[in-house]
Structures are given as C-alpha cells and as structure tokens.
C-alpha cells in the first residue's frame, strides 16, 4: 500500500507503471485511458514518448485536506466585521457598538 510519504518520495513526477501500482490497476488500463483522452484523475505530461504523472496530483486526489474547523475565541477582545475581507485595525466594542455575541465568531477570509 502506498502512503503519502512514499508518493512524495517519488519526486515531482512518476511514470505510468508506478501510478498503476498506486491505483492498484494494470498499467495498460491507464495507458489506454490516456490514449483515448479518458484519463481525468491527474494531469498527464507528455515528454516525447515518455508520459509522466505529477505526484502532487496523486497526493491531492488520494489525500485531500480535511476541511478547516471554525475557531471561536473564549473571550473576544475586538470586533470582527464580516464586511471587511482584509485584516484591518479593529475598533473596540465600546466604539462601534457591537454586541459580544457578534464579535465572538471569527469569519474566514474569502478564498481561504
């Protein structure tokens, strides 16, 4: 069985036979899908007659990152205004009028 570390140790790319071992299929299956344009699991790099598969694609496919959990502070010290997408200096709660419940949630940035 291939671990993430073993795939990373292959370097930036690997060949089709190794990719077939990782997916536990015959190499001819992958070669045929690439030839027919049906291989969509990863990018395919054609270097002359050689075909290389980016290991980053294999890792992304097999070991997708777990979604980040939203963290709420126990005692908020500053207001968090969702209309601001960037990190900006914050007003104190006494200046802006926010309630503690509104400022206790940390909102992730867009695209994060």
Residue frames relative to the residue before (quaternion, step in Angstrom):
aa qw qx qy qz dx dy dz
X 1.0000 0.0000 0.0000 0.0000 0.00 0.00 0.00
X 0.3736 -0.7404 0.5250 0.1915 3.52 -0.94 0.94
X 0.2216 -0.7582 0.6009 0.1228 3.56 -0.88 0.98
X 0.6791 -0.4665 0.3690 0.4302 3.54 -1.29 0.26
X 0.6591 0.5229 -0.3035 0.4472 3.57 0.94 -0.92
X 0.6500 0.5143 -0.3149 0.4625 3.59 1.00 -0.81
X 0.6510 0.4947 -0.3159 0.4814 3.60 1.01 -0.76
X 0.6450 0.5183 -0.3219 0.4601 3.59 0.96 -0.83
X 0.6440 0.5432 -0.3121 0.4391 3.60 1.08 -0.74
X 0.5462 0.6309 -0.3949 0.3843 3.60 1.22 -0.28
X 0.5274 -0.6049 0.4275 0.4162 3.58 1.18 -0.47
X 0.7665 -0.3909 0.2393 0.4500 3.59 -1.22 -0.18
X 0.7964 0.0941 -0.0595 0.5945 3.61 1.11 -0.58
X 0.1567 -0.7547 0.6255 0.1210 3.51 -1.36 0.25
X 0.5385 -0.6286 0.4539 0.3299 3.55 -1.28 0.18
X 0.6955 -0.4827 0.3379 0.4111 3.56 -1.30 0.20
X 0.6422 0.5161 -0.3623 0.4358 3.69 0.84 -0.73
X 0.6568 0.4873 -0.3162 0.4808 3.61 0.99 -0.75
X 0.6179 0.5334 -0.3336 0.4716 3.58 1.02 -0.79
X 0.6426 0.5199 -0.3180 0.4644 3.58 1.00 -0.82
X 0.6261 0.5212 -0.3375 0.4717 3.60 1.02 -0.74
X 0.6487 0.5264 -0.3196 0.4472 3.58 0.93 -0.90
X 0.7423 0.3895 -0.2117 0.5024 3.60 0.97 -0.89
X 0.3634 -0.7619 0.4591 0.2770 3.58 1.34 -0.11
X 0.5173 0.5592 -0.4597 0.4566 3.53 0.88 1.11
X 0.5921 -0.5526 0.4314 0.3974 3.58 -1.25 0.22
X 0.5763 -0.6227 0.4046 0.3413 3.58 -1.00 0.81
X 0.6118 0.5638 -0.3546 0.4268 3.61 1.08 -0.65
X 0.5767 0.5798 -0.3680 0.4425 3.58 1.16 -0.57
X 0.6902 0.4587 -0.2782 0.4857 3.58 0.90 -0.92
X 0.6294 0.5311 -0.3398 0.4542 3.60 0.94 -0.85
X 0.6655 0.5058 -0.3058 0.4557 3.61 0.93 -0.89
X 0.6569 0.5000 -0.3169 0.4670 3.60 0.96 -0.82
X 0.6332 0.5148 -0.3341 0.4716 3.59 1.00 -0.77
X 0.6550 0.5294 -0.3067 0.4434 3.59 0.90 -0.94
X 0.7272 0.4168 -0.2296 0.4947 3.60 1.01 -0.85
X 0.4806 -0.6780 0.4289 0.3540 3.60 1.25 -0.14
X 0.4989 0.6753 -0.4034 0.3638 3.58 1.23 0.43
X 0.5455 0.6159 -0.4092 0.3945 3.62 1.21 -0.22
X 0.0292 0.8267 -0.5570 0.0737 3.58 -0.46 1.23
X 0.4557 0.7167 -0.4354 0.2984 3.58 1.26 -0.06
X 0.7962 0.0304 0.0201 0.6039 3.59 1.08 -0.76
X 0.5791 -0.4976 0.4697 0.4432 3.51 -1.31 -0.07
X 0.2392 -0.7384 0.6121 0.1514 3.56 -1.26 0.46
X 0.1441 -0.7857 0.5983 0.0627 3.55 -0.74 1.08
X 0.1400 -0.7878 0.5970 0.0583 3.57 -0.58 1.16
X 0.0184 -0.7866 0.6155 -0.0451 3.53 -0.63 1.20
X 0.7709 -0.1673 0.0684 0.6108 3.54 0.18 1.28
X 0.7872 -0.2211 0.1971 0.5409 3.57 -0.65 -1.11
X 0.5970 0.5710 -0.3623 0.4317 3.59 1.26 -0.22
X 0.1838 -0.7474 0.6299 0.1045 3.52 -1.14 0.76
X 0.0607 -0.7941 0.6048 -0.0030 3.55 -0.80 1.05
X 0.2371 -0.7498 0.6076 0.1113 3.53 -1.17 0.76
X 0.4136 -0.7096 0.5040 0.2671 3.65 -0.74 0.97
X 0.4291 -0.7101 0.4941 0.2600 3.58 -0.76 1.02
X 0.5567 0.5985 -0.3919 0.4223 3.61 1.14 -0.54
X 0.6429 0.5185 -0.3194 0.4646 3.60 1.03 -0.78
X 0.6429 0.5183 -0.3239 0.4616 3.58 0.99 -0.82
X 0.6630 0.5022 -0.3031 0.4651 3.57 0.93 -0.91
X 0.6535 0.5138 -0.3145 0.4583 3.59 0.94 -0.87
X 0.6761 0.4956 -0.2905 0.4615 3.58 1.01 -0.80
X 0.7707 0.3898 -0.1952 0.4647 3.57 0.83 -1.00
X 0.7973 0.2091 -0.0896 0.5591 3.57 1.07 -0.68
X 0.0245 -0.8266 0.5616 -0.0279 3.57 0.66 1.12
X 0.5140 -0.6529 0.4483 0.3295 3.60 -0.96 0.78
X 0.4847 -0.6419 0.5064 0.3107 3.52 -1.14 0.66
X 0.5480 -0.6203 0.4307 0.3598 3.60 -1.01 0.71
X 0.4931 -0.6611 0.4827 0.2945 3.55 -1.03 0.84
X 0.3649 -0.7164 0.5489 0.2287 3.54 -1.05 0.77
X 0.4683 -0.6639 0.5066 0.2887 3.54 -1.11 0.75
X 0.2216 -0.7867 0.5685 0.0933 3.55 -0.86 1.02
X 0.1206 -0.7771 0.6144 0.0639 3.55 -0.95 0.90
X 0.3915 -0.7238 0.5064 0.2576 3.61 -0.74 0.95
X 0.5621 -0.6116 0.4387 0.3428 3.55 -1.14 0.65
X 0.7895 0.0535 -0.0087 0.6114 3.59 0.96 -0.86
X 0.2605 -0.7842 0.5382 0.1660 3.61 -0.32 1.16
X 0.2538 -0.7797 0.5541 0.1440 3.54 -1.05 0.77
X 0.7891 0.1473 -0.0848 0.5903 3.59 1.17 -0.51
X 0.5743 -0.5914 0.4411 0.3548 3.55 -1.24 0.42
X 0.1983 -0.7346 0.6356 0.1306 3.53 -1.21 0.60
X 0.1027 -0.8113 0.5751 0.0248 3.57 -0.40 1.22
X 0.3888 -0.7665 0.4551 0.2327 3.62 -0.45 1.14
X 0.6019 0.5800 -0.3834 0.3929 3.63 1.08 -0.39
X 0.6450 0.4769 -0.3235 0.5018 3.61 1.25 -0.25
X 0.2508 -0.7921 0.5408 0.1315 3.58 -0.57 1.15
X 0.7057 0.4319 -0.2575 0.4990 3.58 1.14 -0.55
X 0.5337 -0.5593 0.4993 0.3912 3.53 -1.29 0.16
X 0.0575 0.7991 -0.5902 0.0985 3.53 -0.64 1.15
X 0.6162 -0.5095 0.4114 0.4375 3.59 -1.18 0.32
X 0.2905 -0.7802 0.5367 0.1372 3.56 -0.90 0.93
X 0.4396 -0.6510 0.5481 0.2873 3.53 -1.25 0.53
X 0.5035 -0.5983 0.5015 0.3702 3.54 -1.18 0.39
X 0.6434 -0.5434 0.3681 0.3940 3.59 -1.18 0.50
X 0.6336 0.5380 -0.3488 0.4330 3.60 1.02 -0.63
X 0.6777 0.4900 -0.2987 0.4598 3.62 1.12 -0.56
X 0.7790 0.3571 -0.2018 0.4743 3.62 0.91 -0.81
X 0.4633 -0.7155 0.4269 0.3020 3.60 1.16 -0.34
X 0.3944 0.7128 -0.4943 0.3034 3.63 1.19 0.25
X 0.4069 -0.6683 0.5594 0.2737 3.52 -1.23 0.55
X 0.6539 -0.5351 0.3651 0.3908 3.58 -1.16 0.58
X 0.6425 0.5494 -0.3344 0.4165 3.62 0.92 -0.83
X 0.6594 0.5145 -0.3074 0.4538 3.59 1.03 -0.75
X 0.7396 0.4253 -0.2359 0.4652 3.56 0.95 -0.83
X 0.5496 0.6499 -0.3924 0.3487 3.62 1.20 -0.16
X 0.6697 0.4723 -0.3009 0.4878 3.61 1.21 -0.29
X 0.2570 -0.7415 0.5988 0.1599 3.55 -0.88 0.92
X 0.2322 -0.7906 0.5564 0.1071 3.55 -0.64 1.14
X 0.4239 -0.6988 0.5001 0.2862 3.63 -0.80 0.88
X 0.5425 -0.6012 0.4721 0.3484 3.56 -1.20 0.55
X 0.5785 -0.5669 0.4441 0.3831 3.55 -1.16 0.53
X 0.8093 0.2548 -0.2053 0.4878 3.56 -1.01 0.86
X 0.5592 0.6069 -0.3993 0.3995 3.60 1.22 0.03
